[in-house]
Amino acid sequence: MERRTFLKALGIYLISGQFSVPGPAWAFTSATPPARRLNGPLAAHPAPGDPKQVQGSYDGWLSKDEYATLQSVLARFTRIQATVGYGNFCLLGFDDGLKIARGYQRIGAFPGGELTFLDKLYHTDARQYGFKGRKMCQNITDTIDAAKVRKIPGTGNYLYDGVSRELYSRISRDIGDQLVLTAGIRGVVKQFHLFLKKAAQTRGNLSTASRSLAPPGYSFHGVGDFDVGQVGFGSANFTERFSHTKVYRKMSRLNYVVFRYPRNNQLGVRFEPWHIQASPDMA
């Protein structure tokens, strides 16, 4: 279902009175709203070399109502993940997510305000709040073909057959059992969940959130890229500390390190030494 069809269906619900009327476009400001500057300045990850993306000079903040909707949507996605399991959640399409939410009372169907919020977030040009990457999945209802993916044993993650799985197999064979696949394919729902979690941590600052995580639709994890780490390194695998590990140094010596997001990149994303580029034709 493309956006036109999605909005047509949404209009039917609006007429029936089940959904609320869509709100205005994002209201971006250049200063931190005092009401939500709860614990001092945010821990930003500005993109070096681009003064427009320095914290406080170019920030896309959600309104108070939008931030409340974000929290509600995030909680609903979290309940869906707990219901279907981590691996299945990574492959879940948007329509299937809505269907599952309707089918389980403990999750609850997405009300109109939440659907409008998700549609607006997905189809807003992320350059408006500082992310300059290319949009990889154009439609909110794009799905992953389960026949083209394989679950990687012991990881809970999936990779596409072909280039992605073959590259991971070579890296795993050459690096050894200290290498772990930390993230594989991410469908639209999974990327929504991750981005909303990051946006919640920044008190509704989409600009700051997008500097450390691609907005939904923009992630290369939807088309083949994946993340790796060192066994036992935990969440530090998603920090620059990973670049000092034995696994990283060995990958670098073997020329497996091709940065999708290098230092000082112009996409508005922090340096990601753990991110493996498996789709060079889509750079």
C-alpha positions as protocol buffer text, in pm:
chain_id: "A"
residue {
  index: 1
  type: MET
  ca { x: 0 y: 0 z: 0 }
}
residue {
  index: 2
  type: GLU
  ca { x: 153 y: 333 z: -106 }
}
residue {
  index: 3
  type: ARG
  ca { x: 98 y: 659 z: 82 }
}
residue {
  index: 4
  type: ARG
  ca { x: -189 y: 764 z: -146 }
}
residue {
  index: 5
  type: THR
  ca { x: -376 y: 442 z: -69 }
}
residue {
  index: 6
  type: PHE
  ca { x: -287 y: 465 z: 300 }
}
residue {
  index: 7
  type: LEU
  ca { x: -421 y: 819 z: 326 }
}
residue {
  index: 8
  type: LYS
  ca { x: -736 y: 724 z: 135 }
}
residue {
  index: 9
  type: ALA
  ca { x: -801 y: 447 z: 386 }
}
residue {
  index: 10
  type: LEU
  ca { x: -724 y: 689 z: 667 }
}
residue {
  index: 11
  type: GLY
  ca { x: -981 y: 930 z: 523 }
}
residue {
  index: 12
  type: ILE
  ca { x: -1250 y: 664 z: 538 }
}
residue {
  index: 13
  type: TYR
  ca { x: -1182 y: 618 z: 908 }
}
residue {
  index: 14
  type: LEU
  ca { x: -1187 y: 993 z: 962 }
}
residue {
  index: 15
  type: ILE
  ca { x: -1532 y: 1017 z: 804 }
}
residue {
  index: 16
  type: SER
  ca { x: -1655 y: 734 z: 1023 }
}
residue {
  index: 17
  type: GLY
  ca { x: -1537 y: 926 z: 1330 }
}
residue {
  index: 18
  type: GLN
  ca { x: -1292 y: 659 z: 1447 }
}
residue {
  index: 19
  type: PHE
  ca { x: -979 y: 865 z: 1381 }
}
residue {
  index: 20
  type: SER
  ca { x: -877 y: 1213 z: 1484 }
}
residue {
  index: 21
  type: VAL
  ca { x: -808 y: 1489 z: 1234 }
}
residue {
  index: 22
  type: PRO
  ca { x: -439 y: 1509 z: 1128 }
}
residue {
  index: 23
  type: GLY
  ca { x: -242 y: 1782 z: 1300 }
}
residue {
  index: 24
  type: PRO
  ca { x: -16 y: 2045 z: 1143 }
}
residue {
  index: 25
  type: ALA
  ca { x: 328 y: 1978 z: 997 }
}
residue {
  index: 26
  type: TRP
  ca { x: 628 y: 1946 z: 1228 }
}
residue {
  index: 27
  type: ALA
  ca { x: 698 y: 2270 z: 1411 }
}
residue {
  index: 28
  type: PHE
  ca { x: 1076 y: 2299 z: 1409 }
}
residue {
  index: 29
  type: THR
  ca { x: 1255 y: 2556 z: 1622 }
}
residue {
  index: 30
  type: SER
  ca { x: 1611 y: 2681 z: 1646 }
}
residue {
  index: 31
  type: ALA
  ca { x: 1624 y: 2677 z: 2024 }
}
residue {
  index: 32
  type: THR
  ca { x: 1566 y: 2416 z: 2292 }
}
residue {
  index: 33
  type: PRO
  ca { x: 1212 y: 2452 z: 2435 }
}
residue {
  index: 34
  type: PRO
  ca { x: 1257 y: 2545 z: 2804 }
}
residue {
  index: 35
  type: ALA
  ca { x: 967 y: 2323 z: 2912 }
}
residue {
  index: 36
  type: ARG
  ca { x: 1149 y: 2008 z: 2796 }
}
residue {
  index: 37
  type: ARG
  ca { x: 1508 y: 2099 z: 2881 }
}
residue {
  index: 38
  type: LEU
  ca { x: 1471 y: 1870 z: 3177 }
}
residue {
  index: 39
  type: ASN
  ca { x: 1826 y: 1780 z: 3274 }
}
residue {
  index: 40
  type: GLY
  ca { x: 2042 y: 2040 z: 3107 }
}
residue {
  index: 41
  type: PRO
  ca { x: 2176 y: 2029 z: 2750 }
}
residue {
  index: 42
  type: LEU
  ca { x: 2113 y: 1720 z: 2540 }
}
residue {
  index: 43
  type: ALA
  ca { x: 2399 y: 1483 z: 2463 }
}
residue {
  index: 44
  type: ALA
  ca { x: 2420 y: 1564 z: 2094 }
}
residue {
  index: 45
  type: HIS
  ca { x: 2617 y: 1395 z: 1815 }
}
residue {
  index: 46
  type: PRO
  ca { x: 2663 y: 1685 z: 1571 }
}
residue {
  index: 47
  type: ALA
  ca { x: 2804 y: 1621 z: 1228 }
}
residue {
  index: 48
  type: PRO
  ca { x: 3149 y: 1783 z: 1219 }
}
residue {
  index: 49
  type: GLY
  ca { x: 3208 y: 2029 z: 939 }
}
residue {
  index: 50
  type: ASP
  ca { x: 2845 y: 2131 z: 903 }
}
residue {
  index: 51
  type: PRO
  ca { x: 2763 y: 2429 z: 1127 }
}
residue {
  index: 52
  type: LYS
  ca { x: 2392 y: 2401 z: 1044 }
}
residue {
  index: 53
  type: GLN
  ca { x: 2380 y: 2071 z: 1233 }
}
residue {
  index: 54
  type: VAL
  ca { x: 2544 y: 2182 z: 1556 }
}
residue {
  index: 55
  type: GLN
  ca { x: 2323 y: 2135 z: 1862 }
}
residue {
  index: 56
  type: GLY
  ca { x: 2103 y: 2440 z: 1919 }
}
residue {
  index: 57
  type: SER
  ca { x: 2151 y: 2600 z: 1576 }
}
residue {
  index: 58
  type: TYR
  ca { x: 1945 y: 2356 z: 1372 }
}
residue {
  index: 59
  type: ASP
  ca { x: 1704 y: 2140 z: 1567 }
}
residue {
  index: 60
  type: GLY
  ca { x: 1372 y: 1980 z: 1478 }
}
residue {
  index: 61
  type: TRP
  ca { x: 1167 y: 1952 z: 1795 }
}
residue {
  index: 62
  type: LEU
  ca { x: 830 y: 1784 z: 1826 }
}
residue {
  index: 63
  type: SER
  ca { x: 552 y: 1979 z: 1993 }
}
residue {
  index: 64
  type: LYS
  ca { x: 433 y: 1876 z: 2338 }
}
residue {
  index: 65
  type: ASP
  ca { x: 135 y: 1688 z: 2190 }
}
residue {
  index: 66
  type: GLU
  ca { x: 350 y: 1519 z: 1924 }
}
residue {
  index: 67
  type: TYR
  ca { x: 597 y: 1409 z: 2191 }
}
residue {
  index: 68
  type: ALA
  ca { x: 313 y: 1255 z: 2390 }
}
residue {
  index: 69
  type: THR
  ca { x: 200 y: 1069 z: 2077 }
}
residue {
  index: 70
  type: LEU
  ca { x: 557 y: 951 z: 2018 }
}
residue {
  index: 71
  type: GLN
  ca { x: 566 y: 795 z: 2364 }
}
residue {
  index: 72
  type: SER
  ca { x: 231 y: 624 z: 2310 }
}
residue {
  index: 73
  type: VAL
  ca { x: 337 y: 483 z: 1973 }
}
residue {
  index: 74
  type: LEU
  ca { x: 671 y: 369 z: 2112 }
}
residue {
  index: 75
  type: ALA
  ca { x: 500 y: 178 z: 2392 }
}
residue {
  index: 76
  type: ARG
  ca { x: 269 y: 9 z: 2141 }
}
residue {
  index: 77
  type: PHE
  ca { x: 562 y: -98 z: 1919 }
}
residue {
  index: 78
  type: THR
  ca { x: 739 y: -232 z: 2228 }
}
residue {
  index: 79
  type: ARG
  ca { x: 433 y: -445 z: 2310 }
}
residue {
  index: 80
  type: ILE
  ca { x: 425 y: -576 z: 1952 }
}
residue {
  index: 81
  type: GLN
  ca { x: 791 y: -677 z: 1974 }
}
residue {
  index: 82
  type: ALA
  ca { x: 728 y: -858 z: 2304 }
}
residue {
  index: 83
  type: THR
  ca { x: 439 y: -1045 z: 2139 }
}
residue {
  index: 84
  type: VAL
  ca { x: 601 y: -1155 z: 1812 }
}
residue {
  index: 85
  type: GLY
  ca { x: 962 y: -1192 z: 1931 }
}
residue {
  index: 86
  type: TYR
  ca { x: 1277 y: -1002 z: 1840 }
}
residue {
  index: 87
  type: GLY
  ca { x: 1360 y: -1184 z: 1516 }
}
residue {
  index: 88
  type: ASN
  ca { x: 1010 y: -1167 z: 1373 }
}
residue {
  index: 89
  type: PHE
  ca { x: 984 y: -801 z: 1473 }
}
residue {
  index: 90
  type: CYS
  ca { x: 1290 y: -720 z: 1259 }
}
residue {
  index: 91
  type: LEU
  ca { x: 1107 y: -846 z: 949 }
}
residue {
  index: 92
  type: LEU
  ca { x: 762 y: -712 z: 1032 }
}
residue {
  index: 93
  type: GLY
  ca { x: 584 y: -498 z: 773 }
}
residue {
  index: 94
  type: PHE
  ca { x: 371 y: -198 z: 867 }
}
residue {
  index: 95
  type: ASP
  ca { x: 38 y: -350 z: 762 }
}
residue {
  index: 96
  type: ASP
  ca { x: 114 y: -670 z: 952 }
}
residue {
  index: 97
  type: GLY
  ca { x: 208 y: -463 z: 1256 }
}
residue {
  index: 98
  type: LEU
  ca { x: -130 y: -289 z: 1246 }
}
residue {
  index: 99
  type: LYS
  ca { x: -306 y: -623 z: 1209 }
}
residue {
  index: 100
  type: ILE
  ca { x: -122 y: -775 z: 1506 }
}
residue {
  index: 101
  type: ALA
  ca { x: -200 y: -470 z: 1721 }
}
residue {
  index: 102
  type: ARG
  ca { x: -571 y: -503 z: 1642 }
}
residue {
  index: 103
  type: GLY
  ca { x: -566 y: -874 z: 1718 }
}
residue {
  index: 104
  type: TYR
  ca { x: -418 y: -855 z: 2068 }
}
residue {
  index: 105
  type: GLN
  ca { x: -598 y: -671 z: 2345 }
}
residue {
  index: 106
  type: ARG
  ca { x: -274 y: -629 z: 2541 }
}
residue {
  index: 107
  type: ILE
  ca { x: -131 y: -430 z: 2247 }
}
residue {
  index: 108
  type: GLY
  ca { x: -435 y: -236 z: 2133 }
}
residue {
  index: 109
  type: ALA
  ca { x: -514 y: -101 z: 1786 }
}
residue {
  index: 110
  type: PHE
  ca { x: -334 y: 214 z: 1670 }
}
residue {
  index: 111
  type: PRO
  ca { x: -576 y: 508 z: 1703 }
}
residue {
  index: 112
  type: GLY
  ca { x: -602 y: 765 z: 1427 }
}
residue {
  index: 113
  type: GLY
  ca { x: -373 y: 1017 z: 1594 }
}
residue {
  index: 114
  type: GLU
  ca { x: -91 y: 764 z: 1615 }
}
residue {
  index: 115
  type: LEU
  ca { x: -134 y: 653 z: 1253 }
}
residue {
  index: 116
  type: THR
  ca { x: -129 y: 1015 z: 1138 }
}
residue {
  index: 117
  type: PHE
  ca { x: 187 y: 1073 z: 1340 }
}
residue {
  index: 118
  type: LEU
  ca { x: 359 y: 770 z: 1186 }
}
residue {
  index: 119
  type: ASP
  ca { x: 256 y: 861 z: 832 }
}
residue {
  index: 120
  type: LYS
  ca { x: 378 y: 1219 z: 877 }
}
residue {
  index: 121
  type: LEU
  ca { x: 710 y: 1109 z: 1027 }
}
residue {
  index: 122
  type: TYR
  ca { x: 773 y: 856 z: 751 }
}
residue {
  index: 123
  type: HIS
  ca { x: 695 y: 1091 z: 463 }
}
residue {
  index: 124
  type: THR
  ca { x: 858 y: 1406 z: 598 }
}
residue {
  index: 125
  type: ASP
  ca { x: 1183 y: 1482 z: 414 }
}
residue {
  index: 126
  type: ALA
  ca { x: 1446 y: 1415 z: 681 }
}
residue {
  index: 127
  type: ARG
  ca { x: 1660 y: 1697 z: 541 }
}
residue {
  index: 128
  type: GLN
  ca { x: 1418 y: 1930 z: 718 }
}
residue {
  index: 129
  type: TYR
  ca { x: 1577 y: 1829 z: 1048 }
}
residue {
  index: 130
  type: GLY
  ca { x: 1933 y: 1775 z: 929 }
}
residue {
  index: 131
  type: PHE
  ca { x: 1961 y: 1415 z: 804 }
}
residue {
  index: 132
  type: LYS
  ca { x: 2097 y: 1413 z: 449 }
}
residue {
  index: 133
  type: GLY
  ca { x: 2100 y: 1043 z: 366 }
}
residue {
  index: 134
  type: ARG
  ca { x: 1915 y: 886 z: 76 }
}
residue {
  index: 135
  type: LYS
  ca { x: 1571 y: 735 z: 138 }
}
residue {
  index: 136
  type: MET
  ca { x: 1595 y: 362 z: 66 }
}
residue {
  index: 137
  type: CYS
  ca { x: 1232 y: 255 z: 117 }
}
residue {
  index: 138
  type: GLN
  ca { x: 982 y: 500 z: -31 }
}
residue {
  index: 139
  type: ASN
  ca { x: 657 y: 353 z: 102 }
}
residue {
  index: 140
  type: ILE
  ca { x: 558 y: 306 z: 464 }
}
residue {
  index: 141
  type: THR
  ca { x: 407 y: -31 z: 369 }
}
residue {
  index: 142
  type: ASP
  ca { x: 717 y: -170 z: 193 }
}
residue {
  index: 143
  type: THR
  ca { x: 779 y: -528 z: 307 }
}
residue {
  index: 144
  type: ILE
  ca { x: 1067 y: -774 z: 327 }
}
residue {
  index: 145
  type: ASP
  ca { x: 1036 y: -1090 z: 119 }
}
residue {
  index: 146
  type: ALA
  ca { x: 1081 y: -1370 z: 374 }
}
residue {
  index: 147
  type: ALA
  ca { x: 1185 y: -1608 z: 94 }
}
residue {
  index: 148
  type: LYS
  ca { x: 1497 y: -1397 z: 33 }
}
residue {
  index: 149
  type: VAL
  ca { x: 1632 y: -1391 z: 389 }
}
residue {
  index: 150
  type: ARG
  ca { x: 1797 y: -1637 z: 624 }
}
residue {
  index: 151
  type: LYS
  ca { x: 1822 y: -1637 z: 1003 }
}
residue {
  index: 152
  type: ILE
  ca { x: 2180 y: -1639 z: 1126 }
}
residue {
  index: 153
  type: PRO
  ca { x: 2217 y: -1906 z: 1398 }
}
residue {
  index: 154
  type: GLY
  ca { x: 2293 y: -1785 z: 1747 }
}
residue {
  index: 155
  type: THR
  ca { x: 2222 y: -1419 z: 1673 }
}
residue {
  index: 156
  type: GLY
  ca { x: 1846 y: -1374 z: 1643 }
}
residue {
  index: 157
  type: ASN
  ca { x: 1912 y: -1165 z: 1330 }
}
residue {
  index: 158
  type: TYR
  ca { x: 1838 y: -1216 z: 962 }
}
residue {
  index: 159
  type: LEU
  ca { x: 2042 y: -1136 z: 652 }
}
residue {
  index: 160
  type: TYR
  ca { x: 1952 y: -1128 z: 285 }
}
residue {
  index: 161
  type: ASP
  ca { x: 2066 y: -1423 z: 78 }
}
residue {
  index: 162
  type: GLY
  ca { x: 2338 y: -1336 z: -169 }
}
residue {
  index: 163
  type: VAL
  ca { x: 2581 y: -1051 z: -108 }
}
residue {
  index: 164
  type: SER
  ca { x: 2495 y: -984 z: 258 }
}
residue {
  index: 165
  type: ARG
  ca { x: 2502 y: -1342 z: 381 }
}
residue {
  index: 166
  type: GLU
  ca { x: 2809 y: -1429 z: 176 }
}
residue {
  index: 167
  type: LEU
  ca { x: 2999 y: -1126 z: 306 }
}
residue {
  index: 168
  type: TYR
  ca { x: 2908 y: -1203 z: 665 }
}
residue {
  index: 169
  type: SER
  ca { x: 3012 y: -1567 z: 618 }
}
residue {
  index: 170
  type: ARG
  ca { x: 3355 y: -1461 z: 484 }
}
residue {
  index: 171
  type: ILE
  ca { x: 3409 y: -1212 z: 766 }
}
residue {
  index: 172
  type: SER
  ca { x: 3298 y: -1464 z: 1027 }
}
residue {
  index: 173
  type: ARG
  ca { x: 3526 y: -1732 z: 885 }
}
residue {
  index: 174
  type: ASP
  ca { x: 3828 y: -1500 z: 867 }
}
residue {
  index: 175
  type: ILE
  ca { x: 3781 y: -1325 z: 1202 }
}
residue {
  index: 176
  type: GLY
  ca { x: 3674 y: -1625 z: 1406 }
}
residue {
  index: 177
  type: ASP
  ca { x: 3436 y: -1687 z: 1692 }
}
residue {
  index: 178
  type: GLN
  ca { x: 3501 y: -1349 z: 1855 }
}
residue {
  index: 179
  type: LEU
  ca { x: 3288 y: -1183 z: 1586 }
}
residue {
  index: 180
  type: VAL
  ca { x: 2915 y: -1147 z: 1644 }
}
residue {
  index: 181
  type: LEU
  ca { x: 2635 y: -1020 z: 1420 }
}
residue {
  index: 182
  type: THR
  ca { x: 2472 y: -747 z: 1629 }
}
residue {
  index: 183
  type: ALA
  ca { x: 2211 y: -625 z: 1378 }
}
residue {
  index: 184
  type: GLY
  ca { x: 2086 y: -751 z: 1044 }
}
residue {
  index: 185
  type: ILE
  ca { x: 1777 y: -671 z: 840 }
}
residue {
  index: 186
  type: ARG
  ca { x: 1545 y: -405 z: 975 }
}
residue {
  index: 187
  type: GLY
  ca { x: 1200 y: -363 z: 829 }
}
residue {
  index: 188
  type: VAL
  ca { x: 995 y: -44 z: 849 }
}
residue {
  index: 189
  type: VAL
  ca { x: 843 y: -130 z: 1188 }
}
residue {
  index: 190
  type: LYS
  ca { x: 1180 y: -213 z: 1348 }
}
residue {
  index: 191
  type: GLN
  ca { x: 1337 y: 110 z: 1222 }
}
residue {
  index: 192
  type: PHE
  ca { x: 1039 y: 307 z: 1350 }
}
residue {
  index: 193
  type: HIS
  ca { x: 1083 y: 147 z: 1692 }
}
residue {
  index: 194
  type: LEU
  ca { x: 1455 y: 224 z: 1711 }
}
residue {
  index: 195
  type: PHE
  ca { x: 1420 y: 581 z: 1587 }
}
residue {
  index: 196
  type: LEU
  ca { x: 1131 y: 658 z: 1821 }
}
residue {
  index: 197
  type: LYS
  ca { x: 1333 y: 523 z: 2116 }
}
residue {
  index: 198
  type: LYS
  ca { x: 1620 y: 752 z: 2020 }
}
residue {
  index: 199
  type: ALA
  ca { x: 1382 y: 1048 z: 1974 }
}
residue {
  index: 200
  type: ALA
  ca { x: 1229 y: 979 z: 2315 }
}
residue {
  index: 201
  type: GLN
  ca { x: 1576 y: 984 z: 2473 }
}
residue {
  index: 202
  type: THR
  ca { x: 1632 y: 1329 z: 2321 }
}
residue {
  index: 203
  type: ARG
  ca { x: 1298 y: 1460 z: 2454 }
}
residue {
  index: 204
  type: GLY
  ca { x: 1154 y: 1484 z: 2104 }
}
residue {
  index: 205
  type: ASN
  ca { x: 1453 y: 1628 z: 1917 }
}
residue {
  index: 206
  type: LEU
  ca { x: 1445 y: 1461 z: 1573 }
}
residue {
  index: 207
  type: SER
  ca { x: 1769 y: 1629 z: 1469 }
}
residue {
  index: 208
  type: THR
  ca { x: 1970 y: 1486 z: 1756 }
}
residue {
  index: 209
  type: ALA
  ca { x: 1805 y: 1146 z: 1715 }
}
residue {
  index: 210
  type: SER
  ca { x: 1891 y: 1132 z: 1344 }
}
residue {
  index: 211
  type: ARG
  ca { x: 2259 y: 1194 z: 1412 }
}
residue {
  index: 212
  type: SER
  ca { x: 2290 y: 852 z: 1573 }
}
residue {
  index: 213
  type: LEU
  ca { x: 2014 y: 656 z: 1397 }
}
residue {
  index: 214
  type: ALA
  ca { x: 1866 y: 677 z: 1047 }
}
residue {
  index: 215
  type: PRO
  ca { x: 1499 y: 782 z: 1037 }
}
residue {
  index: 216
  type: PRO
  ca { x: 1248 y: 516 z: 920 }
}
residue {
  index: 217
  type: GLY
  ca { x: 1284 y: 457 z: 548 }
}
residue {
  index: 218
  type: TYR
  ca { x: 1645 y: 581 z: 536 }
}
residue {
  index: 219
  type: SER
  ca { x: 1828 y: 286 z: 691 }
}
residue {
  index: 220
  type: PHE
  ca { x: 2062 y: 74 z: 479 }
}
residue {
  index: 221
  type: HIS
  ca { x: 1969 y: -217 z: 707 }
}
residue {
  index: 222
  type: GLY
  ca { x: 1657 y: -247 z: 495 }
}
residue {
  index: 223
  type: VAL
  ca { x: 1858 y: -322 z: 180 }
}
residue {
  index: 224
  type: GLY
  ca { x: 2148 y: -536 z: 299 }
}
residue {
  index: 225
  type: ASP
  ca { x: 2390 y: -362 z: 538 }
}
residue {
  index: 226
  type: PHE
  ca { x: 2452 y: -513 z: 881 }
}
residue {
  index: 227
  type: ASP
  ca { x: 2635 y: -447 z: 1208 }
}
residue {
  index: 228
  type: VAL
  ca { x: 2902 y: -657 z: 1377 }
}
residue {
  index: 229
  type: GLY
  ca { x: 3072 y: -652 z: 1714 }
}
residue {
  index: 230
  type: GLN
  ca { x: 3304 y: -837 z: 1945 }
}
residue {
  index: 231
  type: VAL
  ca { x: 3167 y: -1112 z: 2168 }
}
residue {
  index: 232
  type: GLY
  ca { x: 3128 y: -994 z: 2526 }
}
residue {
  index: 233
  type: PHE
  ca { x: 3162 y: -624 z: 2443 }
}
residue {
  index: 234
  type: GLY
  ca { x: 2790 y: -558 z: 2487 }
}
residue {
  index: 235
  type: SER
  ca { x: 2646 y: -218 z: 2407 }
}
residue {
  index: 236
  type: ALA
  ca { x: 2997 y: -78 z: 2361 }
}
residue {
  index: 237
  type: ASN
  ca { x: 2989 y: -246 z: 2020 }
}
residue {
  index: 238
  type: PHE
  ca { x: 2773 y: 50 z: 1914 }
}
residue {
  index: 239
  type: THR
  ca { x: 3025 y: 313 z: 2020 }
}
residue {
  index: 240
  type: GLU
  ca { x: 3362 y: 429 z: 1889 }
}
residue {
  index: 241
  type: ARG
  ca { x: 3519 y: 200 z: 2149 }
}
residue {
  index: 242
  type: PHE
  ca { x: 3453 y: -84 z: 1906 }
}
residue {
  index: 243
  type: SER
  ca { x: 3723 y: 61 z: 1678 }
}
residue {
  index: 244
  type: HIS
  ca { x: 3981 y: -31 z: 1945 }
}
residue {
  index: 245
  type: THR
  ca { x: 3883 y: -399 z: 1968 }
}
residue {
  index: 246
  type: LYS
  ca { x: 4076 y: -696 z: 1831 }
}
residue {
  index: 247
  type: VAL
  ca { x: 3783 y: -782 z: 1602 }
}
residue {
  index: 248
  type: TYR
  ca { x: 3783 y: -437 z: 1443 }
}
residue {
  index: 249
  type: ARG
  ca { x: 4161 y: -424 z: 1399 }
}
residue {
  index: 250
  type: LYS
  ca { x: 4162 y: -764 z: 1230 }
}
residue {
  index: 251
  type: MET
  ca { x: 3873 y: -666 z: 1000 }
}
residue {
  index: 252
  type: SER
  ca { x: 4064 y: -351 z: 909 }
}
residue {
  index: 253
  type: ARG
  ca { x: 4380 y: -544 z: 825 }
}
residue {
  index: 254
  type: LEU
  ca { x: 4177 y: -777 z: 602 }
}
residue {
  index: 255
  type: ASN
  ca { x: 4017 y: -479 z: 424 }
}
residue {
  index: 256
  type: TYR
  ca { x: 3664 y: -561 z: 538 }
}
residue {
  index: 257
  type: VAL
  ca { x: 3614 y: -211 z: 675 }
}
residue {
  index: 258
  type: VAL
  ca { x: 3432 y: 7 z: 421 }
}
residue {
  index: 259
  type: PHE
  ca { x: 3261 y: 284 z: 612 }
}
residue {
  index: 260
  type: ARG
  ca { x: 2903 y: 368 z: 528 }
}
residue {
  index: 261
  type: TYR
  ca { x: 2925 y: 647 z: 786 }
}
residue {
  index: 262
  type: PRO
  ca { x: 3289 y: 761 z: 818 }
}
residue {
  index: 263
  type: ARG
  ca { x: 3412 y: 1044 z: 1040 }
}
residue {
  index: 264
  type: ASN
  ca { x: 3310 y: 1390 z: 920 }
}
residue {
  index: 265
  type: ASN
  ca { x: 3052 y: 1243 z: 682 }
}
residue {
  index: 266
  type: GLN
  ca { x: 2810 y: 1479 z: 512 }
}
residue {
  index: 267
  type: LEU
  ca { x: 2496 y: 1276 z: 586 }
}
residue {
  index: 268
  type: GLY
  ca { x: 2448 y: 1407 z: 938 }
}
residue {
  index: 269
  type: VAL
  ca { x: 2531 y: 1071 z: 1101 }
}
residue {
  index: 270
  type: ARG
  ca { x: 2786 y: 990 z: 1370 }
}
residue {
  index: 271
  type: PHE
  ca { x: 3089 y: 772 z: 1290 }
}
residue {
  index: 272
  type: GLU
  ca { x: 2985 y: 403 z: 1288 }
}
residue {
  index: 273
  type: PRO
  ca { x: 3287 y: 167 z: 1278 }
}
residue {
  index: 274
  type: TRP
  ca { x: 3059 y: -132 z: 1344 }
}
residue {
  index: 275
  type: HIS
  ca { x: 2845 y: -81 z: 1032 }
}
residue {
  index: 276
  type: ILE
  ca { x: 2930 y: -312 z: 740 }
}
residue {
  index: 277
  type: GLN
  ca { x: 2850 y: -185 z: 393 }
}
residue {
  index: 278
  type: ALA
  ca { x: 2705 y: -474 z: 193 }
}
residue {
  index: 279
  type: SER
  ca { x: 2523 y: -275 z: -78 }
}
residue {
  index: 280
  type: PRO
  ca { x: 2783 y: -54 z: -251 }
}
residue {
  index: 281
  type: ASP
  ca { x: 2556 y: -2 z: -551 }
}
residue {
  index: 282
  type: MET
  ca { x: 2310 y: 181 z: -326 }
}
residue {
  index: 283
  type: ALA
  ca { x: 2557 y: 423 z: -166 }
}
